Amino acid sequence: MVDDNERGFRRALIEASAHFGLDHERLEPLGGMTGRVFGTDDVVLRLGSPEMIAHELAAANAASVAVPVPATLGTFVPTDGGPWAASLIERVDGTVAADLSGVTEERAFTRGLACGRAQAALWTVTAPPTFASIDGERSLLHLDLHPLNILLGPDDRVTAVIDWTNAAAGSPDYDQARTSAIFRLDPHAIPLLDQPLWRAFLAGWTDGASLDEASAAARIWACRFMLHDLQHRHPGDALDHVRHELEVLEQAAESAQSVP
């Protein structure tokens, strides 16, 4: 049974496609956990709330001075003030950084290093003034930067950083802690840690973005963020290891504060 929200989404998808001259029946879902993303030919169509679309575009535009981002080709906001808006984005050449098929450990490290350096480059950018800050600082933070949100070319250079839904302002160590938590604690990523190629890739990224330098406060924040972000996708005890890490970090922080 299709609910009213899904019917509204389908209507918005058809209207947005028509607005951009696309055949909605040729659109292919591109996956991702945030928003609704579709691709056809050389463009990507993203649907979300008007606020989310505006936020993503502001983040990508700010980041473009430091890292490659897909060009925005247009936006669509329904005239009836509905809950869905859309942006049309160029489809950039490249493969997701997570694709390590056929590469050596040395090249996996190089690919990870390129991703980490791109992440570090973001922190030289001042976030848009409308962005909320985690701690009062104003560096641009992606806050969902993982190997599925970076595209690499055949020369292992970054061709695009994508998916700016979580972007915010703050100190770089919050972005460091968030990416580190994704690599080490996300239930989908944990099995990969036993693979030599993946460990080499992670080592490169860690070097490039100095992931190990995140503060205790940032690591606590990242654990809380992950628990909130994943609670509906991984019910039951699937996130108990994150809860345990959070408890250990909080206890260490309390102990440090009690030392005279």
LOLUM-112263 format. One line per 2 residues: number of its first residue (from 1); their letters; for each residue x, y, z of N, C-alpha, C. Coordinates in Angstrom, 2 decimals. Example, Ala and Ser with C-alpha at 12.3 -4.5 7.8 and 13.67 -1.06 7.14 Angstrom:
<nodes>
1) AS) 13.19,-5.69,7.80,12.30,-4.50,7.80,13.20,-3.30,7.80 | 12.85,-2.25,7.08,13.67,-1.06,7.14,12.90,0.03,7.87
</nodes>
This chain:
<nodes>
1) MV) 0.84,-1.19,0.00,0.00,0.00,0.00,0.88,1.25,0.00 | 0.59,2.18,-0.88,1.38,3.40,-1.01,0.75,4.49,-0.16
3) DD) 1.54,5.09,0.76,0.98,6.14,1.61,1.05,7.49,0.92 | 0.49,8.50,1.58,0.41,9.83,0.98,1.80,10.42,0.74
5) NE) 2.74,10.16,1.66,4.09,10.69,1.49,4.76,10.11,0.26 | 4.59,8.80,0.04,5.19,8.17,-1.13,4.54,8.66,-2.41
7) RG) 3.22,8.84,-2.38,2.56,9.38,-3.56,3.05,10.80,-3.86 | 3.25,11.59,-2.79,3.76,12.94,-2.98,5.17,12.93,-3.56
9) FR) 5.97,11.98,-3.10,7.33,11.87,-3.62,7.31,11.50,-5.10 | 6.48,10.52,-5.47,6.42,10.10,-6.87,5.96,11.27,-7.76
11) RA) 5.01,12.04,-7.26,4.54,13.19,-8.03,5.66,14.21,-8.19 | 6.40,14.45,-7.11,7.51,15.41,-7.18,8.59,14.91,-8.12
13) LI) 8.85,13.61,-8.10,9.86,13.05,-9.00,9.47,13.27,-10.46 | 8.21,13.04,-10.78,7.73,13.23,-12.16,7.80,14.70,-12.54
15) EA) 7.39,15.58,-11.62,7.40,17.02,-11.91,8.83,17.54,-12.08 | 9.72,17.10,-11.21,11.11,17.55,-11.32,11.75,17.04,-12.60
17) SA) 11.46,15.80,-12.95,12.01,15.24,-14.19,11.54,16.04,-15.39 | 10.25,16.35,-15.42,9.71,17.14,-16.52,10.33,18.52,-16.57
19) HF) 10.54,19.12,-15.39,11.14,20.45,-15.33,12.53,20.46,-15.97 | 13.29,19.39,-15.75,14.65,19.32,-16.28,14.72,18.62,-17.64
21) GL) 13.57,18.26,-18.21,13.57,17.60,-19.50,14.04,16.17,-19.46 | 13.81,15.47,-18.33,14.23,14.08,-18.17,13.04,13.15,-18.27
23) DH) 13.31,11.94,-18.70,12.28,10.90,-18.72,12.35,10.17,-17.38 | 11.37,10.37,-16.51,11.44,9.80,-15.17,11.49,8.27,-15.19
25) ER) 10.99,7.66,-16.26,11.01,6.20,-16.33,12.41,5.66,-16.61 | 13.32,6.51,-17.04,14.70,6.08,-17.30,15.62,6.32,-16.11
27) LE) 15.10,6.95,-15.07,15.92,7.23,-13.90,16.22,5.94,-13.14 | 17.49,5.80,-12.74,17.91,4.62,-11.98,18.28,5.03,-10.56
29) PL) 17.72,4.37,-9.54,18.11,4.69,-8.17,19.60,4.45,-7.96 | 20.26,5.40,-7.31,21.70,5.29,-7.08,22.05,4.93,-5.65
31) GG) 21.06,4.64,-4.83,21.33,4.23,-3.46,21.62,5.41,-2.58 | 22.20,5.12,-1.42,22.45,6.17,-0.43,21.36,6.20,0.61
33) MT) 21.73,6.57,1.83,20.79,6.53,2.93,20.10,7.86,3.18 | 20.57,8.93,2.56,19.96,10.24,2.78,19.35,10.73,1.48
35) GR) 18.11,11.23,1.55,17.46,11.74,0.36,17.10,10.64,-0.62 | 16.72,11.04,-1.80,16.39,10.13,-2.89,17.24,10.54,-4.08
37) VF) 18.07,9.64,-4.58,19.05,9.97,-5.60,18.87,9.06,-6.80 | 18.84,9.67,-7.99,18.63,8.92,-9.22,19.63,9.41,-10.28
39) GT) 19.97,8.53,-11.20,20.88,8.89,-12.26,20.36,8.49,-13.61 | 20.74,9.26,-14.61,20.46,8.91,-15.99,21.47,9.64,-16.87
41) DD) 22.03,8.92,-17.84,23.01,9.51,-18.74,24.13,10.20,-17.94 | 24.27,11.52,-18.09,25.38,12.23,-17.45,24.92,13.17,-16.34
43) VV) 23.73,12.90,-15.76,23.23,13.77,-14.69,22.71,12.92,-13.53 | 22.65,13.57,-12.36,22.10,12.97,-11.14,21.00,13.88,-10.64
45) LR) 19.86,13.28,-10.29,18.73,14.03,-9.75,18.58,13.67,-8.27 | 18.67,14.68,-7.40,18.52,14.48,-5.95,17.23,15.13,-5.49
47) LG) 16.43,14.38,-4.75,15.22,14.92,-4.17,15.33,14.94,-2.65 | 14.77,15.96,-2.04,14.76,16.08,-0.60,13.90,17.27,-0.22
49) SP) 13.88,17.60,1.05,13.13,18.78,1.46,13.80,20.02,0.86 | 13.04,21.10,0.67,13.66,22.33,0.16,14.85,22.78,1.02
51) EM) 14.73,22.61,2.35,15.80,23.00,3.25,17.05,22.14,3.03 | 16.84,20.82,2.85,17.98,19.94,2.65,18.69,20.24,1.34
53) IA) 17.93,20.43,0.28,18.53,20.72,-1.02,19.32,22.02,-0.95 | 18.76,23.06,-0.33,19.46,24.33,-0.21,20.74,24.17,0.62
55) HE) 20.67,23.38,1.69,21.82,23.14,2.55,22.93,22.43,1.79 | 22.58,21.39,1.06,23.58,20.64,0.29,24.27,21.53,-0.74
57) LA) 23.48,22.34,-1.43,24.06,23.19,-2.46,24.98,24.25,-1.86 | 24.59,24.79,-0.71,25.45,25.79,-0.05,26.77,25.16,0.38
59) AA) 26.71,23.93,0.90,27.93,23.26,1.34,28.83,22.94,0.16 | 28.25,22.39,-0.90,29.05,22.03,-2.07,29.67,23.26,-2.71
61) NA) 28.92,24.34,-2.77,29.44,25.57,-3.37,30.62,26.10,-2.56 | 30.50,26.08,-1.23,31.61,26.53,-0.38,32.82,25.62,-0.54
63) AS) 32.58,24.31,-0.59,33.69,23.34,-0.66,34.42,23.39,-1.99 | 33.77,23.89,-3.02,34.33,23.83,-4.37,35.63,24.60,-4.53
65) VA) 35.94,25.49,-3.59,37.21,26.22,-3.68,38.38,25.35,-3.23 | 38.08,24.22,-2.58,39.16,23.38,-2.03,39.18,21.96,-2.59
67) VP) 38.02,21.44,-2.97,37.93,20.07,-3.49,36.99,20.06,-4.68 | 37.15,19.08,-5.59,36.21,18.99,-6.70,34.84,18.51,-6.24
69) VP) 33.80,19.18,-6.69,32.42,18.77,-6.41,31.65,18.79,-7.73 | 30.60,17.98,-7.84,29.81,18.00,-9.07,29.15,19.36,-9.27
71) AT) 29.10,19.81,-10.50,28.46,21.10,-10.80,26.95,20.97,-10.65 | 26.34,21.99,-10.07,24.89,22.05,-9.98,24.33,22.65,-11.26
73) LG) 23.43,21.93,-11.91,22.89,22.35,-13.20,21.55,23.05,-13.08 | 20.91,22.89,-11.92,19.62,23.55,-11.73,18.93,23.04,-10.49
75) TF) 17.91,23.78,-10.04,17.10,23.37,-8.90,15.62,23.48,-9.26 | 14.82,22.74,-8.52,13.38,22.75,-8.75,12.66,22.76,-7.42
77) VP) 11.81,23.75,-7.22,10.97,23.83,-6.02,9.52,23.95,-6.49 | 8.65,23.00,-6.11,7.26,23.05,-6.56,6.58,24.36,-6.17
79) TD) 5.75,24.88,-7.04,5.07,26.14,-6.77,4.00,26.00,-5.70 | 3.56,24.75,-5.41,2.52,24.56,-4.41,3.08,24.49,-2.99
81) GG) 4.40,24.70,-2.86,5.00,24.68,-1.53,5.05,23.31,-0.90 | 5.10,22.28,-1.70,5.14,20.91,-1.20,6.43,20.59,-0.47
83) PW) 6.51,19.38,0.12,7.66,19.02,0.96,8.89,18.58,0.19 | 8.79,18.45,-1.14,9.92,17.94,-1.93,10.47,19.01,-2.85
85) AA) 11.78,19.06,-2.95,12.47,19.89,-3.92,13.51,19.01,-4.60 | 14.19,19.53,-5.61,15.16,18.71,-6.34,16.31,19.56,-6.85
87) SL) 17.44,18.91,-7.00,18.58,19.54,-7.66,19.08,18.60,-8.75 | 19.54,19.19,-9.84,20.12,18.43,-10.94,21.62,18.68,-10.92
89) IE) 22.38,17.59,-10.85,23.83,17.66,-10.68,24.51,16.87,-11.77 | 25.68,17.34,-12.20,26.42,16.59,-13.20,26.87,15.25,-12.64
91) RV) 26.93,14.26,-13.50,27.40,12.93,-13.11,28.89,12.85,-13.43 | 29.69,12.84,-12.39,31.14,12.95,-12.54,31.75,11.59,-12.84
93) DG) 32.73,11.57,-13.72,33.48,10.34,-13.98,34.28,9.94,-12.75 | 34.40,8.65,-12.55,35.19,8.16,-11.43,34.49,6.99,-10.76
95) TV) 35.22,6.28,-9.94,34.67,5.17,-9.18,34.73,5.52,-7.69 | 33.82,4.93,-6.92,33.83,5.21,-5.49,35.16,4.73,-4.90
97) AA) 35.66,5.47,-3.94,36.95,5.15,-3.35,36.94,3.78,-2.68 | 35.77,3.29,-2.32,35.67,1.99,-1.68,36.00,0.83,-2.61
99) DL) 36.01,1.08,-3.91,36.30,0.02,-4.88,37.81,-0.21,-4.95 | 38.25,-1.27,-4.30,39.68,-1.59,-4.27,39.99,-2.84,-5.10
101) SG) 39.08,-3.21,-5.97,39.27,-4.42,-6.76,40.48,-4.28,-7.68 | 41.37,-5.25,-7.62,42.51,-5.29,-8.53,43.65,-4.35,-8.19
103) VT) 43.64,-3.74,-7.00,44.73,-2.83,-6.65,45.66,-3.50,-5.65 | 46.88,-3.04,-5.59,47.86,-3.53,-4.62,47.65,-2.80,-3.29
105) EE) 48.29,-3.30,-2.24,48.21,-2.62,-0.95,48.83,-1.23,-1.04 | 49.92,-1.11,-1.80,50.55,0.20,-1.96,49.60,1.19,-2.61
107) RA) 48.88,0.72,-3.64,47.95,1.62,-4.31,46.73,1.90,-3.43 | 46.32,0.92,-2.66,45.21,1.15,-1.73,45.58,2.25,-0.75
109) FT) 46.81,2.23,-0.26,47.29,3.29,0.64,47.24,4.64,-0.08 | 47.70,4.67,-1.33,47.71,5.92,-2.10,46.31,6.47,-2.29
111) RG) 45.36,5.58,-2.56,43.97,6.01,-2.73,43.42,6.58,-1.43 | 43.72,5.89,-0.32,43.27,6.40,0.97,43.90,7.73,1.31
113) LA) 45.19,7.89,0.98,45.89,9.14,1.24,45.25,10.30,0.49 | 44.86,10.05,-0.76,44.21,11.10,-1.56,42.89,11.52,-0.92
115) CG) 42.14,10.55,-0.40,40.87,10.86,0.25,41.10,11.67,1.52 | 42.07,11.25,2.31,42.35,11.96,3.55,42.80,13.39,3.31
117) RA) 43.63,13.58,2.29,44.10,14.94,1.99,42.95,15.82,1.50 | 42.02,15.22,0.75,40.85,15.99,0.31,40.02,16.42,1.52
119) QA) 39.85,15.50,2.47,39.10,15.85,3.68,39.78,16.98,4.43 | 41.10,16.90,4.59,41.83,17.95,5.29,41.71,19.29,4.57
121) AL) 41.65,19.24,3.24,41.52,20.48,2.47,40.21,21.20,2.79 | 39.16,20.43,3.10,37.87,21.04,3.42,37.97,21.97,4.62
123) WT) 38.82,21.61,5.56,38.87,22.35,6.82,39.50,23.72,6.66 | 40.10,24.00,5.50,40.63,25.33,5.23,39.52,26.28,4.77
125) VT) 38.33,25.72,4.53,37.20,26.50,4.03,36.33,26.95,5.21 | 35.88,28.17,5.17,34.93,28.66,6.18,33.52,28.25,5.77
127) AP) 32.80,27.65,6.69,31.45,27.19,6.41,30.52,28.38,6.14 | 29.47,28.19,5.36,28.51,29.27,5.14,27.96,29.80,6.47
129) PT) 27.66,31.08,6.54,27.24,31.68,7.81,25.95,31.10,8.38 | 25.12,30.49,7.54,23.87,29.92,8.02,24.04,28.56,8.69
131) FA) 25.23,27.96,8.57,25.45,26.63,9.11,25.64,26.67,10.62 | 24.96,25.78,11.31,25.14,25.65,12.75,26.54,25.13,13.04
133) SI) 27.12,25.60,14.14,28.46,25.15,14.53,28.36,24.21,15.72 | 29.15,23.17,15.70,29.16,22.20,16.79,29.76,22.81,18.05
135) DG) 30.85,23.57,17.89,31.58,24.05,19.05,31.97,25.52,18.97 | 31.36,26.24,18.04,31.68,27.66,17.89,32.71,27.97,16.83
137) ER) 33.45,26.94,16.37,34.43,27.14,15.29,33.70,27.10,13.94 | 34.39,27.54,12.86,33.69,27.75,11.59,34.31,26.99,10.41
139) SL) 35.17,26.00,10.63,35.67,25.21,9.50,34.52,24.41,8.90 | 34.57,24.19,7.59,33.55,23.40,6.92,33.80,21.92,7.19
141) LH) 32.80,21.24,7.72,32.88,19.82,8.03,31.87,19.05,7.18 | 32.29,17.93,6.64,31.38,17.11,5.83,30.50,16.25,6.73
143) LD) 31.08,15.59,7.70,30.43,14.78,8.72,29.76,13.51,8.19 | 30.07,13.13,6.97,29.66,11.81,6.47,30.66,11.37,5.41
145) LH) 31.92,11.71,5.65,32.93,11.44,4.62,33.50,10.04,4.81 | 33.14,9.18,3.88,33.58,7.79,3.87,33.81,7.39,2.42
147) PL) 34.31,6.18,2.16,34.74,5.82,0.81,33.63,5.74,-0.24 | 32.37,5.82,0.16,31.29,5.84,-0.83,30.92,7.26,-1.23
149) NI) 31.47,8.24,-0.54,31.16,9.64,-0.83,32.32,10.39,-1.45 | 33.33,9.64,-1.92,34.43,10.24,-2.67,34.63,9.41,-3.94
151) LL) 34.74,10.09,-5.06,35.02,9.42,-6.34,36.46,9.67,-6.72 | 37.09,8.64,-7.28,38.48,8.73,-7.71,38.59,8.41,-9.19
153) GP) 39.53,9.09,-9.86,39.80,8.82,-11.27,40.79,7.68,-11.42 | 41.09,7.28,-12.65,42.04,6.18,-12.89,43.44,6.47,-12.39
155) DD) 43.75,7.76,-12.18,45.06,8.13,-11.64,45.03,8.26,-10.12 | 43.92,7.82,-9.50,43.73,7.84,-8.05,43.62,9.24,-7.47
157) RV) 43.33,10.21,-8.32,43.05,11.55,-7.81,41.55,11.70,-7.57 | 41.20,12.52,-6.59,39.79,12.75,-6.27,39.13,13.52,-7.41
159) TA) 38.02,12.97,-7.90,37.27,13.68,-8.95,36.01,14.34,-8.41 | 35.54,13.89,-7.24,34.36,14.53,-6.64,34.18,14.08,-5.20
161) VI) 33.76,15.03,-4.37,33.26,14.74,-3.03,31.76,15.01,-3.07 | 30.97,14.04,-2.63,29.52,14.12,-2.80,28.79,13.97,-1.47
163) DW) 27.47,14.17,-1.52,26.53,13.98,-0.41,26.85,14.88,0.78 | 26.35,16.10,0.71,26.66,17.13,1.70,25.54,17.34,2.71
165) TN) 24.68,16.35,2.88,23.52,16.49,3.75,23.88,16.83,5.19 | 24.95,16.24,5.72,25.31,16.43,7.12,26.25,17.60,7.36
167) AA) 26.62,18.33,6.33,27.64,19.37,6.46,27.30,20.37,7.57 | 28.34,20.80,8.28,28.16,21.74,9.38,29.44,22.54,9.56
169) AG) 29.44,23.40,10.56,30.64,24.15,10.93,31.17,23.62,12.25 | 32.49,23.77,12.45,33.07,23.32,13.71,34.56,23.12,13.59
171) SP) 35.15,22.56,14.63,36.57,22.23,14.62,36.81,20.98,13.78 | 37.93,20.90,13.06,38.20,19.74,12.21,38.14,18.40,12.93
173) DY) 38.47,18.37,14.24,38.53,17.06,14.89,37.17,16.38,14.97 | 36.07,17.12,14.83,34.76,16.47,14.78,34.59,15.71,13.47
175) DQ) 35.11,16.24,12.39,35.08,15.53,11.11,36.03,14.33,11.16 | 37.19,14.52,11.79,38.13,13.41,11.96,37.48,12.27,12.76
177) AR) 36.86,12.63,13.87,36.25,11.61,14.73,35.10,10.91,14.04 | 34.31,11.65,13.28,33.17,11.06,12.58,33.64,10.05,11.54
179) TS) 34.62,10.41,10.72,35.12,9.47,9.71,35.78,8.27,10.36 | 36.55,8.50,11.42,37.18,7.40,12.12,36.14,6.43,12.68
181) AI) 35.06,6.96,13.23,34.00,6.10,13.76,33.34,5.29,12.67 | 33.14,5.89,11.50,32.55,5.15,10.39,33.43,3.97,10.00
183) FR) 34.72,4.20,9.90,35.65,3.14,9.53,35.70,2.02,10.58 | 35.69,2.39,11.86,35.95,1.40,12.91,34.70,0.81,13.54
185) LD) 33.57,1.56,13.53,32.42,1.17,14.32,31.16,0.88,13.53 | 31.06,1.38,12.30,29.86,1.10,11.52,29.76,-0.41,11.28
187) PH) 28.60,-1.03,11.57,28.47,-2.48,11.41,28.82,-2.99,10.02 | 28.60,-2.18,8.99,28.95,-2.61,7.64,30.45,-2.57,7.39
189) AI) 31.17,-1.72,8.14,32.60,-1.55,7.90,33.46,-2.50,8.72 | 32.97,-2.93,9.86,33.79,-3.75,10.76,34.36,-4.99,10.09
191) PL) 33.58,-5.77,9.30,34.17,-6.96,8.68,35.32,-6.65,7.73 | 35.36,-5.43,7.19,36.41,-5.06,6.24,37.76,-4.87,6.92
193) LD) 37.76,-4.64,8.23,39.00,-4.34,8.93,39.97,-5.52,8.93 | 39.48,-6.73,8.62,40.36,-7.90,8.54,41.03,-8.05,7.18
195) QP) 40.66,-7.18,6.22,41.20,-7.30,4.87,42.43,-6.40,4.71 | 43.56,-6.97,4.27,44.80,-6.18,4.13,44.64,-4.95,3.24
197) LW) 43.91,-5.08,2.14,43.72,-3.93,1.25,42.99,-2.81,1.97 | 41.98,-3.19,2.72,41.19,-2.18,3.42,42.02,-1.52,4.53
199) RA) 42.83,-2.30,5.22,43.69,-1.73,6.26,44.69,-0.76,5.66 | 45.22,-1.09,4.48,46.16,-0.18,3.82,45.45,1.11,3.40
201) FL) 44.25,0.97,2.88,43.45,2.13,2.48,43.18,3.01,3.69 | 42.76,2.40,4.78,42.48,3.16,6.00,43.73,3.84,6.55
203) AG) 44.88,3.16,6.45,46.13,3.76,6.91,46.46,5.02,6.10 | 46.23,4.96,4.79,46.47,6.13,3.96,45.56,7.28,4.32
205) WT) 44.28,6.98,4.49,43.31,8.02,4.84,43.66,8.62,6.21 | 44.03,7.74,7.14,44.38,8.21,8.48,45.56,9.17,8.42
207) DG) 46.56,8.86,7.60,47.70,9.76,7.44,47.29,11.08,6.80 | 46.48,10.98,5.75,46.12,12.18,5.01,45.28,13.16,5.79
209) AS) 44.42,12.65,6.68,43.52,13.52,7.44,43.83,13.53,8.93 | 44.94,12.89,9.32,45.34,12.84,10.74,44.17,12.41,11.63
211) LD) 43.50,11.33,11.23,42.30,10.89,11.94,42.58,10.57,13.40 | 43.80,10.13,13.71,44.13,9.74,15.08,44.25,10.93,16.02
213) EA) 44.19,12.14,15.49,44.38,13.33,16.33,43.07,13.90,16.87 | 41.96,13.25,16.59,40.68,13.76,17.08,40.66,13.77,18.61
215) SA) 40.08,14.79,19.18,40.03,14.94,20.63,39.05,13.95,21.24 | 39.19,13.76,22.54,38.26,12.87,23.26,36.83,13.39,23.16
217) AA) 36.67,14.70,23.26,35.32,15.28,23.16,34.71,15.00,21.80 | 35.52,15.09,20.75,35.02,14.82,19.40,34.66,13.35,19.23
219) RI) 35.44,12.46,19.82,35.15,11.02,19.71,33.87,10.67,20.46 | 33.66,11.29,21.60,32.41,11.09,22.33,31.24,11.56,21.48
221) WA) 31.38,12.74,20.90,30.33,13.29,20.04,30.05,12.35,18.87 | 31.11,11.80,18.25,30.94,10.94,17.08,30.20,9.66,17.44
223) CR) 30.46,9.11,18.61,29.73,7.90,19.05,28.25,8.22,19.24 | 27.97,9.33,19.87,26.57,9.72,20.06,25.87,9.96,18.73
225) FM) 26.60,10.61,17.82,26.04,10.87,16.49,25.70,9.56,15.79 | 26.63,8.59,15.86,26.40,7.31,15.19,25.22,6.56,15.79
227) LH) 25.10,6.56,17.10,23.98,5.89,17.74,22.65,6.49,17.28 | 22.60,7.81,17.20,21.38,8.47,16.74,21.13,8.19,15.26
229) DL) 22.19,8.22,14.47,22.07,8.08,13.02,21.65,6.67,12.60 | 22.13,5.67,13.34,21.94,4.28,12.91,20.89,3.52,13.72
231) QH) 20.26,4.15,14.69,19.38,3.42,15.60,18.22,2.72,14.89 | 17.74,3.30,13.80,16.61,2.68,13.11,17.05,1.67,12.04
233) RH) 18.32,1.71,11.69,18.82,0.78,10.68,19.39,-0.49,11.31 | 19.85,-0.38,12.56,20.47,-1.51,13.24,19.85,-1.66,14.63
235) PG) 18.66,-2.23,14.70,17.99,-2.38,15.99,18.64,-3.45,16.86 | 18.15,-3.56,18.08,18.65,-4.60,18.97,20.04,-4.29,19.48
237) DA) 20.88,-5.34,19.53,22.22,-5.20,20.11,23.29,-4.91,19.07 | 22.91,-4.60,17.83,23.89,-4.42,16.76,24.81,-3.23,17.00
239) LD) 24.39,-2.30,17.85,25.21,-1.11,18.13,25.77,-1.12,19.55 | 25.73,-2.26,20.20,26.24,-2.34,21.57,27.72,-1.99,21.65
241) HV) 28.48,-2.33,20.60,29.91,-2.00,20.61,30.13,-0.49,20.58 | 29.21,0.25,19.94,29.32,1.71,19.92,28.98,2.25,21.31
243) RH) 27.97,1.69,21.93,27.59,2.10,23.28,28.74,1.84,24.26 | 29.41,0.70,24.08,30.55,0.38,24.95,31.68,1.37,24.76
245) EL) 31.99,1.69,23.51,33.06,2.67,23.24,32.71,4.02,23.84 | 31.45,4.42,23.70,31.01,5.69,24.27,31.19,5.69,25.79
247) EV) 30.81,4.60,26.42,30.95,4.50,27.88,32.41,4.60,28.31 | 33.30,3.91,27.58,34.72,3.95,27.91,35.26,5.38,27.75
249) LE) 34.89,6.03,26.67,35.37,7.39,26.43,34.86,8.35,27.48 | 33.59,8.22,27.86,33.01,9.11,28.86,33.66,8.89,30.23
251) QA) 33.92,7.64,30.57,34.56,7.36,31.85,35.98,7.91,31.88 | 36.70,7.79,30.75,38.06,8.34,30.69,38.03,9.85,30.82
253) AE) 37.04,10.49,30.20,36.93,11.94,30.27,36.62,12.38,31.71 | 35.74,11.65,32.38,35.42,11.98,33.76,36.64,11.81,34.67
255) SA) 37.42,10.74,34.43,38.61,10.50,35.23,39.63,11.63,35.04 | 39.78,12.05,33.77,40.73,13.14,33.48,40.33,14.44,34.16
257) QS) 39.02,14.69,34.26,38.55,15.92,34.88,38.73,15.90,36.40 | 38.73,14.67,36.97,38.83,14.55,38.42,40.26,14.63,38.93
259) VP) 41.23,14.53,38.00,42.64,14.59,38.40,43.00,16.03,38.76 | 43.51,16.28,39.96,43.82,17.67,40.35,45.00,18.23,39.57
</nodes>
